[in-house]
Amino acid sequence: MSVVAIYLVVTFGLGGLALAMRLPPLVGFLAAGFVLNAAHVEHLSGLDTLADLGVTLLLFAIGLKLNVRILLRREVWLTTSIHMVVSVVLGGAFLWLAAVVGVTMLSGASLTTIALLGFALSFSSTVFVVKILDERGESHSLYGRICIGILVMQDLIAVIFLTATSGHAPSPWALTLVALWPVTLLARRVWGGLGHGEMQSLFGIVMALVPGYVWFSSVGLKGDLGALIVGVLLASHPAATELSRSLFHIKELLLVAFFVSIGLTGLPDAPTIGVALLMMLLLPMKAIGYTALLAVLKLRYRTAILAGLGLMNYSEFGLIVVSVGVSAGLLTQAWLVELSIAVALSFVISALVNGRANVIAEKIVARLPEQDEHSLQPEERPGDAGDAEVVVIGMGRVGFAAYQRLTEQHRLRVVGVDYDGSRIQRLSDRGIRVIEADATDLDFWIRLRHSDSVRHAVLAMPSHSANVVALECLRKSGFSGRIASAARYEDEVQWAKDHGVDIAFNVYSGAGLELADQVGRSATEPPPDEPPRTTGDDIDR
C-alpha cells in the first residue's frame, strides 16, 4: 500500500500543480510518471492493466457517440489518407536529413527504418484528443466530429498494419464475430431493464470488455477495436448518451494511469531528449497539413485550424509501431524510450496550444483571405437569426426547456443554436427553430450582431468552459443585450456573476423551483373526479 500511496500523492500533487498553472492536469500526470521513474519508485503492479482498461472504455464511449456516416465524409477518409502518406514522406525526409547532419541515433539508419519512424509519427493520439475535446465540451462540434473520425480511421489503419506485420493472419474463429450483431441485440433488451444506477455502468464495462476486448483479442484482432465496434452497435439505444455520461468519470480516472505509465517507459539521457526535441519541429508541419487539406475541402479556416491544432500531437500507437520495428530488428530498444519522450512532449505542447486554440485560430484567420461563403460545406455557411428576440445557445435538455418556456409562456421570438447536426435535424423535424453554428466562434457573434432584434442571449451549453468561451466572444463582438447563463455548480454561478452575466442560474435549483411551482399549482386545484371522503362515522357503520 505504501507504493500506491506514493503514486497517488505524486500524481495528485503534480496534477494539482498543473491545474494551478492553468495547464491541463494531464500535463502533471505525465510529469508524475517521469518523476516516479527518476526516483526509482517500484513499478506499481496493475498500473498497465488500469491504463489499458481506461483506453478500452474511452474507445467504447467514442463508439457510443460515433455516427458512422462521419467516416464516409471526404474530410475524414481523404484527409486521413493523404495526410498519412505526406507525413511518412516528409517525416522520413526530415529524419534522413537529421541522419546526414550527424544525429547519433539516426546515423546509419536504413530507408526502411526511417520510413517506419515516419509512419509511427504520422498518428495522432485518440486518448489525448478526445480528452481535450471532452474538457472543452466540443466533441460534438463539426471540427470535433472530424477529429474523432480521422482518429478512428487512423486506428483502423493501425489495426491493419499490426495484422499485416504480426506474421500470422487472424484466427479462423474470427468468423464468429458475425454473431456480434445478434449478441448486441440481446444486450439491448437486457439494457432496457437495468435502470439508471450502477447496474447500467457495470453493463457498459462488461460490454466493452467481454464481447468487445476479450472476444476480439481471442481471435487475433486488437481488443480496443472490438470495444469501439461494440459501442457503435449500441449507439442507437435511447440510453446511449446516459451510459456514456455515467462512464465518463470512471474512464477519466483510469486514463490517469495511462498518462502516468507513459512516463514510466524509460529514463531519457541528453541525446534522447535532443532527438525528441527535434521531432517536435514536425508538429507544426502536422497541424499545417491537416489545416490545408480541410480548407481545400471547403471547411472554414477556423474549423480547419481547430482540427489541425487538435491533431497536433503524437500517438500511443506510434509506440506500438516502434515495438513492432524492435521485434523485427529494424530498430533498437532505445527507440521505445525515445518515442515515449516524444509522445509525452507532444502532449505538453499540444495541451498548451489547445488551451488557447480559439484565440490562435482568430489571429490566423484575420490574416487569411476571405472565403466565399457559398462555396463552403452547408453546415459551415452562416446561420440567420432572423427576427429572433432571444438566442438560446445549446439545445440540450436545459436549452430546449428554456426555448419552450420562452416561446410558449412568454411569447418571445426565440432561435436555438447548436453544433450537433443530428440534434438539429431532430428538433427541426418537430418544428423547433434552430440553426447550426458554433457559439465559441467569434464570427458567429459578429454576424449575429447585425440582427438588431436579438436582445437576450442564453448560454445553456453543458460545458462551463464552452460557456466561458462563448461569453468572451459575446463581449468581443460588441453584443449589448442581456446575457443569462445556466450552471451546474455554485462556483460556476459565482464566476458568471463576477464576469458580468446578468442572470446566472443553477440548473438544479431551477429543477427544484419548477417542481415546487407545479406542486403549488396542483395544491390549489381540486383533483378531478375526487371520490367522497370517508369519515370515522362511515367506518363505524
C-alpha positions, 0 to 999 in steps of 0.5 A, a space after each residue: 500500500 505504501 507504493 500506491 500511496 506514493 503514486 497517488 500523492 505524486 500524481 495528485 500533487 503534480 496534477 494539482 500543480 498543473 491545474 494551478 498553472 492553468 495547464 491541463 492536469 494531464 500535463 502533471 500526470 505525465 510529469 508524475 510518471 517521469 518523476 516516479 521513474 527518476 526516483 526509482 519508485 517500484 513499478 506499481 503492479 496493475 498500473 498497465 492493466 488500469 491504463 489499458 482498461 481506461 483506453 478500452 472504455 474511452 474507445 467504447 464511449 467514442 463508439 457510443 457517440 460515433 455516427 458512422 456516416 462521419 467516416 464516409 465524409 471526404 474530410 475524414 477518409 481523404 484527409 486521413 489518407 493523404 495526410 498519412 502518406 505526406 507525413 511518412 514522406 516528409 517525416 522520413 525526409 526530415 529524419 534522413 536529413 537529421 541522419 546526414 547532419 550527424 544525429 547519433 541515433 539516426 546515423 546509419 539508419 536504413 530507408 526502411 527504418 526511417 520510413 517506419 519512424 515516419 509512419 509511427 509519427 504520422 498518428 495522432 493520439 485518440 486518448 489525448 484528443 478526445 480528452 481535450 475535446 471532452 474538457 472543452 465540451 466540443 466533441 460534438 462540434 463539426 471540427 470535433 466530429 472530424 477529429 474523432 473520425 480521422 482518429 478512428 480511421 487512423 486506428 483502423 489503419 493501425 489495426 491493419 498494419 499490426 495484422 499485416 506485420 504480426 506474421 500470422 493472419 487472424 484466427 479462423 474463429 474470427 468468423 464468429 464475430 458475425 454473431 456480434 450483431 445478434 449478441 448486441 441485440 440481446 444486450 439491448 433488451 437486457 439494457 432496457 431493464 437495468 435502470 439508471 444506477 450502477 447496474 447500467 455502468 457495470 453493463 457498459 464495462 462488461 460490454 466493452 470488455 467481454 464481447 468487445 476486448 476479450 472476444 476480439 483479442 481471442 481471435 487475433 484482432 486488437 481488443 480496443 477495436 472490438 470495444 469501439 465496434 461494440 459501442 457503435 452497435 449500441 449507439 442507437 439505444 435511447 440510453 446511449 448518451 446516459 451510459 456514456 455520461 455515467 462512464 465518463 468519470 470512471 474512464 477519466 480516472 483510469 486514463 490517469 494511469 495511462 498518462 502516468 505509465 507513459 512516463 514510466 517507459 524509460 529514463 531519457 539521457 541528453 541525446 534522447 531528449 535532443 532527438 525528441 526535441 527535434 521531432 517536435 519541429 514536425 508538429 507544426 508541419 502536422 497541424 499545417 497539413 491537416 489545416 490545408 487539406 480541410 480548407 481545400 475541402 471547403 471547411 472554414 479556416 477556423 474549423 480547419 485550424 481547430 482540427 489541425 491544432 487538435 491533431 497536433 500531437 503524437 500517438 500511443 500507437 506510434 509506440 506500438 509501431 516502434 515495438 513492432 520495428 524492435 521485434 523485427 530488428 529494424 530498430 533498437 530498444 532505445 527507440 521505445 524510450 525515445 518515442 515515449 519522450 516524444 509522445 509525452 512532449 507532444 502532449 505538453 505542447 499540444 495541451 498548451 496550444 489547445 488551451 488557447 486554440 480559439 484565440 490562435 485560430 482568430 489571429 490566423 484567420 484575420 490574416 487569411 483571405 476571405 472565403 466565399 461563403 457559398 462555396 463552403 460545406 452547408 453546415 459551415 455557411 452562416 446561420 440567420 437569426 432572423 427576427 429572433 428576440 432571444 438566442 438560446 445557445 445549446 439545445 440540450 435538455 436545459 436549452 430546449 426547456 428554456 426555448 419552450 418556456 420562452 416561446 410558449 409562456 412568454 411569447 418571445 421570438 426565440 432561435 436555438 443554436 447548436 453544433 450537433 447536426 443530428 440534434 438539429 435535424 431532430 428538433 427541426 423535424 418537430 418544428 423547433 427553430 434552430 440553426 447550426 453554428 458554433 457559439 465559441 466562434 467569434 464570427 458567429 457573434 459578429 454576424 449575429 450582431 447585425 440582427 438588431 432584434 436579438 436582445 437576450 442571449 442564453 448560454 445553456 451549453 453543458 460545458 462551463 468552459 464552452 460557456 466561458 468561451 462563448 461569453 468572451 466572444 459575446 463581449 468581443 463582438 460588441 453584443 449589448 443585450 442581456 446575457 443569462 447563463 445556466 450552471 451546474 455548480 455554485 462556483 460556476 454561478 459565482 464566476 458568471 456573476 463576477 464576469 458580468 452575466 446578468 442572470 446566472 442560474 443553477 440548473 438544479 435549483 431551477 429543477 427544484 423551483 419548477 417542481 415546487 411551482 407545479 406542486 403549488 399549482 396542483 395544491 390549489 386545484 381540486 383533483 378531478 373526479 375526487 371520490 367522497 371522503 370517508 369519515 370515522 362515522 362511515 367506518 363505524 357503520 
